Amino acid sequence: MLLNQKYEIFPTYGQKEIVERWLHYCRQLYNSALLDKQRKYKQNKENYNRFDMQKQLTIDKEAYPFLKGIPSQPLQEVFLRVTKAFDNFFRKDASYPKLKKHKDYNSLTFPQFGINKKGHKYAMSFSANGKLFNTMLGEVDILLHRPLEGKIKQLIIKRQGQRWYAIFCVERQAVSSSIDLNNAVGIDVGLHQYAVLSNGKAYENPGFLRKQEKQLMKAQRTLSKKKKGSANYAKQAQLVRQHHEKVTNQRRDFLHKLSFNLSKDYSVIAVENLNIRNMVKNRRLSKSISDAGWGLFRNMLAYKCEKQGGVLVKVEPKYTTQDCSSCGERVKKSLSIRTHICMKCGTILDRDHNASLNILKKGLKQLATTE
Ligand SMILES: [Zn+2]
């Protein structure tokens, strides 16, 4: 089982400059590999793969010596990102890969960490006094607020707003237990209530989060009234960024707690395999959807269920809101209709509760056919 453990790091001004430079070059490399891949496909249907990109990099390193000033691990990992972006697109999980802007490229991946079998240090390792170490950076302060458990498989250095983080991917033995199908729940995630369970329990979006989001919107409105390029604009933009970061952190916190509690309470959890891309087509909904962090919530549920020895089942979302959970009759309803009323069997349920019951039913059926 692979898990991520995240710690804040505190690079000095000089170290930040170096890492920013690495990010910049990795992003350029990403964009140029992306363009090469597109061009080669258009010209002669050539499948320009990771290894071709790597060969090109060897040539580029001779022509552009500055590329030698970046650890080669994160440089090569860039190509994995490019190929993954295309794979996701072909699997219909993502839209067509785009060029990355500065704000979209925030992390460097070191696929190896620590000391190899021969006793040599990889590009990133711990120094004797427990700091993060790289020969070009020197020692970087890290706050290990909880112990790192398991074998470290890779390290990601990430910029988030004004802060920097080290994310270790560690391998751990999974807690094995037989799955209890009787302790199963379906979850419908939505905008009105964050999550509604098939047993009728509902979780609201927390109030402090709504308050923070209102403040963020207000700060954004103020920003739009300021003159671009002015000192006041820059100051307000900084404020918006801070609010944004706070909201993101609090939402993540809320989702961590909720997903942890759910994974602890239930052995089987069924959720919809929502295609975010299709949903965002509905413009009016798009902002709240991306804000609600559903994708993130599902990912958290997935690894927390695994950690607790349970299972997360993703079901096809078709008709989960329409169908009657007691008799199966299809009852069409628009988004504004909040109650499910079945004329055939007389069932009356909250719309989201009805959906979560359908999700559970589909999930259990899916489990029965795959195991
Ligand atoms: Zn019915």
Residues whose N, C-alpha, C, O or C-beta is under 5 A from the ligand:
A	BS01	ZN	C324 S326 C327 G328 E329 C342 K344 C345 G346 T347
